[in-house]
Structures are given as structure tokens and as C-alpha cells.
Amino acid sequence: MTENLNKEAFLKKVFNYEENKEWKFEGELPAIIDFYADWCGPCKALAPVLEELSAEYEGKVHIYKIDTEAEQELAAAFGIRSIPSMLFCPANDEPQMAHGALPKKQIEQIIEDVLKVKK
């Protein structure tokens, strides 16, 4: 199941950008961060896809959601200018950003290539 994060949870579970200048992933499992807003049509289309992926990759990948309206500081910290935007966070590597409501197959490919996770 996807989990909504506020800033405090993000700092603990993903990246504490207040303490670290360089990227340092705090999570135990690779993660996908979905930056969205309730009024965004493509975000609504992406939501059920992420729920499916969350179930399919349970125990392998965390999928988090950040409401850019409620968490404007987080959105600004990552330079989010268009939504949906997804931040793919491998356990031991630099994160990569993808923009737009990508099809499920493409997200699965990124999970495999960037997060190094197979189903």
C-alpha cells in the first residue's frame, strides 16, 4: 500500500536534507516518491497504477506519496515544477526523477534498471 508522507516522515524515511548536503538515503528498501496534487488529472490516473505496483513489489520497494499542495517545502526542495513527478530512490545510489504519468510497463522498467529490483 502506498503511504502519504509529510516533511517529518520524509526526513526520517527518505532523505534528511536539513542535515545532509549530499544525498543520503535513509530507507531500508528502495523507494518511489510520487509528487502529486488532488486537482491533477494525470496524478489521479497514476494513483491506481502505483497501488498495483505497491502490492506487486511488497517487501521489495516502498511507494510514498507527497501532496505538493500540503508539502510545498518538500516540492521546492526537489525542484518539482510539474506533476506527477516520481523520484526513484535506489538503496545505494543517486536518485533519478521521472516526470509525467508513465505507463505501468515503463515504471516497472525503471524499478528494474534504477532500483535494481526484480519482481
C-alpha positions, 0 to 999 in steps of 0.5 A: 500500500502506498503511504502519504508522507509529510516533511517529518516522515520524509526526513526520517524515511527518505532523505534528511536534507536539513542535515545532509548536503549530499544525498543520503538515503535513509530507507531500508528498501528502495523507494518511489516518491510520487509528487502529486496534487488532488486537482491533477488529472494525470496524478489521479490516473497514476494513483491506481497504477502505483497501488498495483505496483505497491502490492506487486513489489511488497517487501521489495520497494516502498511507494510514498506519496507527497501532496505538493499542495500540503508539502510545498517545502518538500516540492521546492526542495526537489525542484518539482515544477510539474506533476506527477513527478516520481523520484526513484530512490535506489538503496545505494545510489543517486536518485533519478526523477521521472516526470509525467504519468508513465505507463505501468510497463515503463515504471516497472522498467525503471524499478528494474534498471534504477532500483535494481529490483526484480519482481 
